[in-house]
Amino acid sequence: MASSLKLVCVLVLCMVMTAPMALAVDCNQVTSELAPCYGYLMTNGEGPAPADCCSGLQAVNNAAQTTADRQQICQCFKNAAQSASGINTNTAAQLPSKCGITIPYQMSASTNCSSIQ
């Protein structure tokens, strides 16, 4: 009985220790949430950002619970900006303010993601 209780405790501890890793933000998730933004990011940014774009940006921002999350999301932004042709970098930099969202770094291919806290 005591050995099975120890086993259960070890299993629960393992689940608790690995749970944060399972919730890590990945670039596929970020890309999916920001897909509604791509058309807007190829414009000069006049007018309001699309509501579904802002919802996606808010979801990504809400997912950034830790420093590692914020750095990963920043890297995803950079990768997307470098791989997608036609993105207006000024529009991308203004997107958070257009959506009324504060993020702790600029959405830019030149952002040093490792310096983000």
Secondary structure as UniProt FT lines:
FT   HELIX           2..22
FT   HELIX           27..34
FT   HELIX           35..37
FT   HELIX           38..41
FT   HELIX           51..63
FT   HELIX           67..83
FT   TURN            85..86
FT   HELIX           89..99
FT   TURN            109..110
FT   HELIX           113..115
//
